[in-house]
Amino acid sequence: MNIYDIAREAGVSITTVSRVINNKQNISAKTKEKVETILKKHNYTPNAFARGLMSSSIKSIGVVTVDIRDPHYANTAFTIEQDFSKLGYNVILCNTGGKTDESINYLRMLMEKKVDGIILIGSVFNDQQVRKYVSKHVRNLPIVLANGYLAVDNSYSVLVDDFYGISCCVEHLYAKKHTKIIYIKDAETYSGERKQAGFIAAMKEHGLPVDDTSIIKVPRGLEGGYMAVAKLVDDGKDFSAIIFGEDITAVGGIKKLKELGRRVPEDVAVTGFNNSTFAKCCDPELTSVDNKVETVASLSAKMLHDLIETKNVSSTIMIRPDLIIRKST
């Protein structure tokens, strides 16, 4: 039993059957009920691809991220997939490994599969080559960045105010009488730049010393945090608090501080960013910026769906994070 058989038995066109299957409007209640009865009678399940041909879309989107093993990216991708699944969409998940060439290859593949839209997770995609490729080859497809920005006409963003998030860390530490504060930058991205800017602005606002030695650049992750603290100590830097750009990097830093016999928070206060599982499992539990992962993901999904449905959408939505205070400060 195929769509042609259903149409023949119902005495309607295959277009009408397709409209019923895809819940389209402008079908009389009587005709819709008749077709649905026949579909139910034969336990008809439409082939997704065939259904897509009838509606000029197979209702699919692409989600491109750096590494699905990372809890932050995983939670974002999971929420997006769940939201679109409820809307009847298939989701194609792509992992780039942080490589520009892979990002472009996946964008090309998604275009060939004729997806209805794309969500890019993270600010890492604000890359000159990616931007150039999107401008030239993905001009007619809506693209949403979950906490990222891409300066092309067909891209939209759901952003977290990272500048504000890091400035909250400085405010909190300053209120705790800390004046010798270090920032650990672990990402050369749009988000990373906004975090650094927030640190510098908040330090200057309180008249606190900030120079090139106040910002340490390391790779993101446990090893990066470990390296950052080791460098601070080797350089003889005087500090009483450290702000890390990511929770996982902060955990590495705390590990090194403990090895050196420095107590957290009695000797050194530590903050992270993301309010991830790492923050809650850390010992002591980590004060961290809650950047509203699920909210960003759901708003990104809604924004892309609205764009697919040709609804009016703001080019940017900005979300203000919260500082979750725990025992590391």
C-alpha positions in Angstrom: 0.0 0.0 0.0 1.5 3.3 -1.1 0.4 6.9 -1.3 -1.1 6.3 -4.8 -3.3 3.4 -3.5 -4.4 5.6 -0.6 -5.4 8.4 -2.9 -7.2 6.0 -5.3 -9.3 4.4 -2.4 -10.1 7.8 -0.9 -11.0 9.3 -4.3 -8.7 12.2 -3.9 -5.4 13.4 -5.4 -2.0 12.3 -4.0 -1.5 16.0 -3.2 -4.5 15.9 -0.9 -3.2 12.8 0.8 0.2 14.4 1.2 -1.4 17.5 2.8 -3.2 15.3 5.3 -0.1 13.4 6.2 1.9 16.7 6.6 -1.0 18.4 8.6 -1.4 21.2 6.0 -4.4 23.6 6.1 -7.1 24.2 3.5 -8.5 20.7 3.6 -12.2 20.2 4.5 -12.8 18.3 7.8 -14.8 15.7 5.9 -12.0 14.9 3.4 -9.3 14.9 6.1 -11.3 12.5 8.2 -11.9 10.2 5.2 -8.2 10.1 4.3 -7.1 9.6 7.9 -9.6 6.7 8.3 -8.1 4.9 5.2 -4.5 5.6 6.5 -5.4 4.1 9.8 -7.2 1.1 8.2 -4.0 0.1 6.3 -1.6 1.1 9.1 0.0 3.4 6.5 3.4 4.9 7.5 4.7 7.3 4.9 8.3 6.9 3.8 10.1 10.0 5.1 11.9 10.7 1.8 8.7 10.2 -0.2 6.8 12.4 2.1 9.5 15.0 1.7 9.2 14.9 -2.1 5.5 15.7 -1.8 6.1 18.6 0.4 9.4 19.7 -1.3 11.2 19.1 2.0 12.1 16.0 4.0 11.9 18.2 7.2 15.5 17.9 8.3 18.0 20.3 9.9 21.7 20.1 10.4 23.4 20.7 13.8 27.1 21.3 13.6 29.3 21.3 16.7 32.9 20.9 17.7 32.9 17.8 19.8 29.7 16.0 21.0 31.7 14.4 23.8 32.0 17.7 25.5 29.1 18.0 28.0 28.3 21.6 27.1 28.0 20.9 23.4 26.2 17.6 24.1 23.6 19.2 26.2 23.0 21.9 23.6 22.7 19.4 20.8 20.4 17.1 22.8 18.0 19.9 23.6 17.9 21.0 19.9 17.4 17.5 18.7 14.5 16.9 21.2 12.8 20.1 20.3 13.0 19.5 16.5 12.0 15.8 16.9 8.7 17.0 18.5 8.2 19.2 15.4 8.6 16.1 13.1 12.1 16.9 11.9 15.1 14.7 11.4 18.3 16.0 12.8 21.7 15.4 11.2 24.5 15.9 13.8 28.0 16.8 12.6 31.2 16.9 14.7 34.0 19.1 13.2 36.8 18.5 15.8 37.4 22.2 15.6 38.8 22.0 12.1 37.8 24.7 9.6 38.0 22.3 6.6 35.6 19.8 8.4 33.2 22.7 9.1 33.1 23.6 5.4 32.8 19.9 4.4 29.8 19.4 6.7 28.1 22.5 5.4 28.6 21.3 1.9 27.1 17.9 2.8 24.1 19.5 4.5 23.4 21.6 1.5 23.5 18.5 -0.7 21.0 16.8 1.6 18.8 19.8 1.2 18.2 20.4 4.9 15.7 23.1 5.8 18.2 25.0 8.1 21.4 24.7 10.1 22.4 25.4 13.7 26.0 26.0 14.5 26.9 25.4 18.2 29.5 27.8 19.6 31.4 30.9 18.6 34.2 28.8 17.1 32.4 29.1 13.7 33.1 32.8 13.5 36.0 31.9 11.2 36.9 33.9 8.1 36.9 30.8 5.8 33.6 29.6 7.2 32.1 33.0 6.8 33.3 33.2 3.2 31.9 29.8 2.3 28.5 30.6 3.9 28.3 34.0 2.1 29.0 32.3 -1.2 27.3 28.9 -1.0 24.7 28.9 1.8 23.0 32.2 1.1 19.5 30.8 0.8 19.4 28.7 3.9 18.7 30.0 7.4 21.6 29.6 9.8 21.3 30.0 13.6 24.3 30.2 15.9 23.9 29.0 19.5 26.1 31.4 21.4 28.0 32.5 18.4 28.1 35.2 15.7 28.6 35.1 12.0 28.6 38.3 10.0 26.5 37.1 7.0 23.0 38.2 6.0 21.3 34.8 6.5 22.7 34.1 9.9 21.0 34.7 13.3 22.3 34.4 16.8 21.2 33.4 20.3 24.0 34.9 22.5 24.9 34.7 26.1 26.3 37.9 27.5 29.7 36.5 28.3 31.1 40.0 29.0 28.6 40.4 31.8 29.2 36.9 33.1 32.9 37.4 33.6 32.3 40.9 35.1 30.0 39.2 37.7 33.0 37.0 38.7 35.1 40.1 39.2 32.4 41.8 41.2 31.9 38.8 43.4 35.7 38.4 44.1 36.1 42.1 44.7 33.3 42.0 47.3 35.3 39.2 48.9 38.2 41.6 49.3 40.3 40.1 46.4 42.4 42.6 44.5 45.0 40.4 42.9 42.8 38.6 40.3 44.0 36.5 37.3 42.0 35.6 34.2 42.6 32.3 32.4 41.7 32.6 28.7 41.3 29.2 27.0 39.5 30.0 23.7 40.4 32.4 20.8 36.8 32.8 19.8 34.1 35.5 19.8 33.0 34.2 23.2 36.6 34.1 24.5 37.1 37.7 23.4 33.9 38.9 25.1 34.9 37.2 28.3 38.4 38.8 28.3 36.9 42.2 27.6 34.5 41.8 30.5 37.4 40.9 32.8 39.4 44.0 31.8 36.5 46.3 32.0 35.4 45.1 35.5 38.9 45.3 36.8 39.4 48.8 35.6 36.0 49.9 37.0 37.2 48.9 40.5 40.7 50.4 40.0 42.3 46.9 40.2 45.6 46.3 38.5 45.4 44.6 35.1 48.1 44.1 32.6 49.5 41.5 30.2 50.5 39.3 33.1 46.9 39.3 34.5 45.7 37.2 31.5 47.1 33.8 30.9 46.3 32.0 27.6 46.2 28.2 27.7 44.4 25.4 25.9 40.9 24.5 27.1 40.7 21.5 29.4 42.2 20.0 32.5 45.7 20.2 31.2 45.3 23.8 30.3 44.1 24.7 33.8 47.0 22.7 35.3 49.5 24.6 33.0 48.0 28.0 33.9 48.6 27.6 37.6 52.0 26.1 37.1 53.0 29.2 35.0 51.6 31.6 37.5 53.7 30.0 40.3 56.8 29.6 38.1 56.6 33.3 37.1 56.3 34.3 40.8 53.0 36.0 40.1 51.2 37.2 43.2 47.5 36.3 43.1 44.6 35.5 45.5 41.9 34.6 42.9 41.6 33.1 39.5 38.8 33.4 37.0 38.7 30.6 34.4 36.9 30.8 31.1 35.5 27.3 31.4 34.6 24.9 34.3 36.8 22.0 33.0 39.8 24.3 32.8 39.1 25.5 36.4 39.0 21.9 37.6 42.6 21.4 36.2 43.7 24.6 37.9 42.3 23.5 41.3 44.1 20.1 40.9 47.4 21.9 40.5 46.7 24.3 43.4 46.1 21.3 45.7 49.3 19.7 44.5 51.1 22.9 45.5 49.5 22.9 48.9 47.3 25.9 48.3 43.9 25.7 49.8 40.7 26.7 47.8 39.2 29.1 48.7 41.3 30.0 51.8 44.5 30.7 49.9 43.1 31.1 46.3 39.5 31.7 45.3 38.5 30.1 41.9 35.5 30.6 39.5 34.6 28.8 36.4 32.1 29.3 33.5 29.2 27.1 32.2 27.8 25.8 35.5 28.4 22.3 34.2 28.5 19.0 35.9 32.2 19.6 36.5 31.3 22.5 38.7 29.1 20.4 40.9 31.5 17.4 41.1 34.6 19.5 41.8 36.1 19.6 45.3 35.3 22.1 46.5 32.2 22.8 44.4 33.0 25.4 41.9 31.5 28.9 41.8 30.5 29.2 38.1 28.6 31.4 35.6 25.4 29.7 34.5 25.2 30.5 30.8 21.7 28.9 30.5 22.6 26.0 28.1 19.1 24.6 27.8 17.6 28.1 27.3 20.1 28.9 24.5 19.4 25.6 22.8 15.6 25.9 22.9 15.6 29.5 21.7 18.0 28.5 18.9 15.7 25.7 17.9 12.6 28.0 18.0 14.4 30.7 16.1 15.4 28.3 13.3 11.9 26.8 13.1 10.4 30.3 12.9 12.8 31.1 10.1 11.9 27.9 8.2 8.2 28.9 8.6 9.1 32.4 7.2 8.1 34.2 10.4 9.6 37.5 11.4 12.7 36.9 13.7 15.1 39.2 15.5 18.6 38.8 14.2 20.0 38.5 17.7 18.7 37.4 21.1 20.8 38.1 24.1 20.6 36.1 27.3 22.0 37.4 30.6 23.8 34.7 32.7 23.7 34.2 36.4 26.6 33.6 38.8 26.1 30.5 40.9 28.1 30.9 44.1 29.6 27.7 45.7 32.4 26.8 48.0 35.4 27.6 45.8 35.0 31.3 46.6 
